[in-house]
Amino acid sequence: MEHVPRQFFLPLSVRPRSIFPIRGDLLIHLFEKYRTLVFILAGAAALFVFLLFKPSPPQQGTPMAIEAKESAIEAPQPVDTVTTDDKIFVDIKGQVERPGLYEMSPHERVDGVVEMAGGFTKDADRNAINLALKVSDEMMVYVPKKGEVETPLPPGSLSGTNGGEGELVNINQATSEEIQKLPGIGPSKAAAFIQYREENGPYRSVEDIKNISGIGEKTFERLKEMITVQ
C-alpha cells in the first residue's frame, strides 16, 4: 500500500501552514522587502524615457553660422564684357613719343590717342592737329614736324595740313574759317561741317557732305572739286 503523508488526513484547521506563501502573498512580500529598490529603478526608468524622447532645443548657433557662411559668399558680380564692336584701332605716326597702333573706345578723340602715344615730341607741329576730332576705326593720325611739307596720305587718315590758297580744303581738318572760304558756305554751314565730323568721325569721302543738313546735290556738285578728305 502506497504511503500517504499524515497531514492529508488531518482537518484543515489543524493542518500545518505551508512555508511558501501563495502567489499573491509572494508578490506583496517581495514588494514590501524590495520597495526602496523598486522605486529607485522605476524613477531611473522614467528619467531615461523622459530624456530619450525629450525634443532637442533649437540650436541657436546654427542659423548664425549659416547666415555668416551665406554672407561670406558674395553674389557674383556682373562682368563687364567688352565686345570687339566696342573697340577701335587707331594708328598714330609722326612726332609722338611712341608711334604705333592703339586700341581705343569709339567715343574718344585725337587728344586721347596722342596721350596714349606718350604725347608730342619737342619738334611736333601741335597747331597742325585737331585734338578735338573724334577717332574712328582704322584711322591713321599723322603728327607732322614743324615746317614739314605735306605729303599725300591714304583716305581715312588725319594729317596736320589744313590747306591754303589754291589748295583743296581738307574737310577732316579744316577750321570754320577755312571752310567758309568755299563758295556758298557761311558760318552756320561751316559749323555743320565740323559738327558732322565730330559726331561721326572723319569724312570717308567727299560724298559724305551730302549727309549734312542744307547740303543738296547742287551744292555738292559745286564743292566736290574744291574739297578733299585725308
Secondary structure by P-SEA (a helix, b strand, c coil): ccccccccccccccccccccccaaaaaaaaaaaaaaaaaaaaaaaaaaaaaaaccccccaaaaaaaaaaaaaccccccccccccccbbbbbbbcccccbbbbbbcccccaaaaaaaacccccccccccccccccccccbbbbbbccccccccccccccccccccccccccccccccccccccccccaaaaaaaaaaaaacccccccccccccccccaaaaaacccccccc
